[in-house]
Amino acid sequence: MKVLVVGSGGREHVVCWKLKQDPRVTELYCAPGNGGIASIATCVDIKANEIDKLVEFSKNESFDLVFIAPEDPLALGLADRLEEEGIRCFGPKANAAIIESSKAFSKSLMRKYNIPTAAYEIFDDEQKALDYLETQPMPIVIKCDGLALGKGVIIAQTLEEAKKAVSDMMGDKKFGSAGSTVVIEECMVGPELTILSFSDGNVAVPMISSRDHKRVNDRDEGLNTGGMGAVTPGADMTPELKARIQDEIITPTVEALKTEGRPFKGVIYFGLMLTAGGPKVVEYNCRFGDPEVQAILPLLETSLLDIVDAVIDGNLDKIDIKWKNKCSCVVVMASGGYPQSYAKGYEITGIDTCGKLVFQAGTALKDGKLVTNGGRVLCVYDEGDTLDEAIDGAYEGVAKISFQDAHYRHDIGRTLG
C-alpha cells in the first residue's frame, strides 16, 4: 500500500511510526513532515492547509490511503475533496469536523441532545459579552469559537482577566477570525480526563484513557499550550464510570452527529471533567490529541491499518482492538519562550543515545544536523508496569537530550488531582 499522512508534528510522527510497522505499507509519505518523520517516510513540501495541492498530489501519486491527522485540513474539507476524487481517506468530513472548528456548534449540539457539559452562553457582540461577565461568578472560562491551535481558551480568575480575554479575542483579534464569536462558560471543578475514540459513524470504541497537561509551567501554572506532556491511564476509573461515560457522552455524541446528518468517521477527542455531578464534556476535537496520542499509540497491539479500514468501511463493531497492559508517559521538550515567541535553529543532541522512544514535532534537518523548528520540539516516551515507572523512564530520556533553551515540565503525571 502507498500511504500519505498529512501533518508535521509529534502526532504525525507517531502515526507514521505505527503505520510503518504494518508490512502492507510499502510506501509511506508525509506532507509536510519534519526532521524525525524524514527518517521513516518521504517528506513532501506541501503544508497541511494547502488543500488544492494535497488533492492534486494525492491524485498524481495514486495513494491507496490518505491519513489526515491535524484539525485544519479536516475543517477545510480535505476529506470531502479526496472522497469526491475517489481517494480513500481517514478523517471526518468538514460537516462533522465542525465539532472542533466551532465551539459554539458543539456546545449547542450538547445542549440539544442533553450531553452533560458546563453551563454557557455564546456571544458575537463584544459589549454584550462584557456586560454578561458582570453578572457571573469567577473564575470563568472564555473560549474562541474557532480553531486557535489549542491556545484560544482562557480560565479567568478575576473579572478584570475575563474582560481582557474577551477584548483580546473579539476586539483586538488576537486569534484572528477564530475569536469573532466567543463561548463563555462556567468553570467546572474536578480532574480532567481525555478519552479518544475511534468512530465509524455508527459506533464509537474508546481507547485507553489519558491525561494531558496544558499549562506551560510546573504546578499547572503559566499560559495554556497545545500540551506539555501526557500519561495513560488518565484516571483510575471504575467499570461504572467507564459505562457512564460511554452511555451518557460517547454514544450520544456519535448518534447526535448521525441524526444531524453529520456522521463522524475518524477519531473523536472527548475532553472531560470528572465533576462532583458526574463526567461532563469540556471540549470535542475531531482528531487524535497531541501529545495524548504519543502516549497511546505505542500501547496499541492491533494493527492501526486494520482499525483505519474498519472505520472507513463502517465495520468498527467487527474488530477486536487490543492494548498492552502497561502505563505510559510522554514529556514534551519545548523551545524556551513557548507558547509565545521563541528562537529556532538550535542543534538537538542525544536522541539516538537516550534509550527511549522520541517522537519529533518541531524539528528540521539543516546541513545534516537535526535542529529545533517549532514551539513543541520533542515528545520523550516510556512505558512501565506502573505509572511511576513510566514517568521516571520518560524523564531519564529527557535528561539525556539537549538543545539550547530547552524547556519542559518536571511534574508530568505527578499532578493528576
Secondary structure, DSSP 8 states (H G I E B T S, - for coil): -EEEEEE-SHHHHHHHHHHHTSTT--EEEEEE--TTGGGTSEE-S--TT-HHHHHHHHHHHT-SEEEE-SHHHHHTTHHHHHHHTT--EES--HHHHHHHH-HHHHHHHHHHTT--B--EEEES-HHHHHHHHTTS-SSEEEEESS--TT--EEEESSHHHHHHHHIIIIIS-TTGGGGSSEEEEE---S-EEEEEEEEESS-EEE---BEE--EEEGGGEEEE-S-SEEEESSS---HHHHHHHIIIIIHHHHHHHHHTT---EEEEEEEEEEETTEEEEEEEESS--TTHHHHHGGGB-S-HHHHHHHHHHT-GGG----B-S-EEEEEEEEETTTTS------B-B-TTTS-SEEEESSEEEETTEEEE-SSEEEEEEEEESSHHHHHHHHHHHHHT-B-TTEE--S-TTT---
